[in-house]
Amino acid sequence: MPISRATSAILVRVIAAQQHNDISTLINELGLEGVPWGSRLERANSLVRALDNLYTEPERSQRLLFLAERQLRTHAHLLDQADSIYSELKRAFEVDGYALVDGALIPATPAPFQVEEQVPILEQNLETRGFAVARDHYRQARENFTDGNYAAANGQTRSFLESLFIELCAQRTAKRFEDASAALQHLKNTGWFGMSEWQHYRSFWADIQDNGPHQGLSDNDEALLRLHYATAVARYVLAKL
């Protein structure tokens, strides 16, 4: 699966945290001897940019995975520290659909969920179709998850779907509600959502009212599930428009 630009940007920061000799070793192992000298950040940027320019998918992502796995294995002792850049990198790959298992990053979601393709398209569709508020909440949900702020990610995911359902109802039925449940009910009553669709979304909406939006705690797995599921819901209803 393709690796998002947001994740590769974090990988640049991780590489830049290494010593010059270690960066040189990575450059040589990838056959990128032409990467220019500079500061560690400049060299890390040039390394990742060279991969972007030289390779198309899936070769680009395979080489980025090699770089990430090397760093995550070397600094495995820091992965339990929520504020470390290595745990941030691990979480970014989780958003992209990868799981770290025995030092290897392996696909953890079905192939159709490819964040590199879906996120820019979804955010653009939200913008152009009049869902700017929902788009902002979605972006903040992704950023909070990557930063390890799981309760905040849950809260923004909830706000994202709330805005999405309310605006969707307003656009489809010319009736605006202040409550997402009422908007979902009206979309069902007017026939835009079938019974099974309505039950599906109503259940998910009811299920995400805790652990972030209100009092409670959240963890990585729960926040990731909600974010992935909300992405799929949004893609579907926008396609249905």
N, C-alpha and C positions, 0 to 999 in steps of 0.2 A: 504494500500500500504506500502511496506517496507520503512524504514527510512534509508537513506544512512549513511555510516560511517563518512563522512565529517560533516553531520548534528549532529550526536551523539557526535562528538568531540567538536563542539561548545556548545552543551548542557552540556558537562563536565565542560567547562569553566564557564558557567552560574551557575551551581550548586556550583562550587568552590567559587563563589563570595558571597555565603550565609554564615551565621554564623554557627558555629558547631552545635548549638542546632537545627537549621532549617534542616541541613543535617541529623542529627539523626532522626528527625521526618519523613523525606522522607524515610529513610532506614527502619524505623519501619512500615510505612504505606505500603511499598512494601514487607514486610515480609522478609527482608534481614539482619536479626540481626547479621549474621556472617561476615558482612563487617568489615575489620580490621580498627583500629584507626590509625591516621596519620595526616598529614597536610590536609587542606581543599581540596586541589587539589588531593592529594592521595586518600582521601575518595570518592571524586566525581568520579575519575577514577575507583576505586574499585566498586562503586555502578553500574555504567554503564556496566562495564566488567562482573559483576555478572549477570546482565540481559541478556547479550550476551551468557553467558555460560549456564544459567538455562533454557532459553526459545528459542523456534524456532518461526518462523513466523506463524501466525500473533501476537502471544502473546508478543514477544519481542517489536514489534513496538507499540502495545497498551499501554505497560507500559512506553515506551519512550514518547508517546503522553501525557500520564498522567503527567509525570514530566514536559514536556515542557509547557503544558497548565497551570499548576500551576504557573510556573514562569512568563509566559506571562500575565496572569491575575493579578498577584500580582504587576507586574511592568508595567502595561498598560500605565501609565503616561510617560514612557520613550520610548515608541514605535515610537513616532514622532521624536525622536532624531536620526538622521541617523548614528551617530557614536557610539551609545550605543550597548552593547553586546546583549541586548534584541531585538533590531531591526535587528541585524545581525542574531539572531536565527530565527526570523520570516521570513526573506528573505531566509534562508537556507531551511526552510520547504516549501516555495513557489517553490524553485527549485525542491524539492522532489515531488511536486504535491499537496500540501496542502494549504488551505486558512484559515486565522484566521477570524472566524465569531462569534461575540458575545462571545468571550473568548474561543471558541472551534476550534480546528484544524480539518477541514473536507476535504476529497478528492476534489480536484478542477480540476483534469484531468482524462481522461479515464484510466481504469485499465491497459491497455497495456503499458502506459507510466510510468514505474517504474524505477526511477533513480538509485536506489540501484543495480538493475540488468543491466540497460542499459549503465550507464557511464563506468564501468570497461570493459564491453564487447566492447563498441564502441571504447574506447581509445586503447584497445588491438588490435582490428581489424585495426584501423588506423595505428598503429605501424607496425604490421606484414605485412600489404599490401602496405607499402611504402608511407604512408601519414604522416610522422613524423612531418612535418611543420604544417599541418592542425591539428594534434593532440595537438601540443603546443598551437596553437591559441584557440582551443576549451577549453582546460584546463584553460587558462587565462580568457576566457569569463565567465566560471562558477565561478572562484574565484573572479573576479571583480563584478559580480552580487551579490554574497554573501556578499561582502564588501560594497555594496551600491554604487559602482561606475558604474552607469547605462550607462553613455555615453561611458566609457571604455569597458563595457561589450558589447555594441552594436558594437563598433569598432572591437573588437576581434571576435565577431560572424560574422561580414562581412568578416574579413580576413580569418577566418576559411573556410567559403564557397568559397571564392575566390581561396584559395589554393586547396580545395577539387575538384572544377570543373576543374581547370587547370591541376592538376595531373591526374584526372580521364580521361580527354581527352588524355593526353600524354600516359597513359597506354593502353587505348582502341584503339587508332588510330595511335599511334607512331608520333603524331604531337603535338608540344608544343606551346601554345600561351601565351602571357603575359597578356591577358585580359580574364576575366571570361566569359563575354558575347560572345566573339569569340569562346571560348572553348565550351560553351553550343550550339552555332550555329553549330559548326562542329560535335558535337555529334549527333545533329538532322539530319544534312545533310548526315552523314554516316549511319543513321538508328539505332544507339544505343539508342537514345531517340525517342519515338514516338512524334507526333505533340502535343498531350495533355500534355505529360510529359514536353516537351520543353517549352510550353506556361506557364505551372505551375511554373517551376523553374525560367524561365526568368522574370516572373512577381514578384516573391518573391525577386529575386536578385535586380531588379530595385527598389523595395519598401524599401530596407534596406540601401540605399545610404546616408541617412541623420541621424541626431540625434546621433552623436557619431563619425562615420568615418570622417565626415566633420563638418563644423560649425553647431551647433545646440545643443539642450538639449534633454534629455530623461527622462523617469520616470520608475518606477518599473514595471508597467503593460506592457508597450511596450517592455522593455528589456527582460522580462520573456517570452512574446509571441515569440519574435525572437529567443531566446535561445531554447525554446521547439521545435519550428518549424524546426530550423536548425538541431537539434538532430534527428528528425524524417526523414528529407531529407537524412542526412548522413547514417542513418541505412538502408534506403531503397536502396540507390545507392550501398552501400557496399554489401548488400545482392544480388543485381542484378549482381554484379561482379562474 
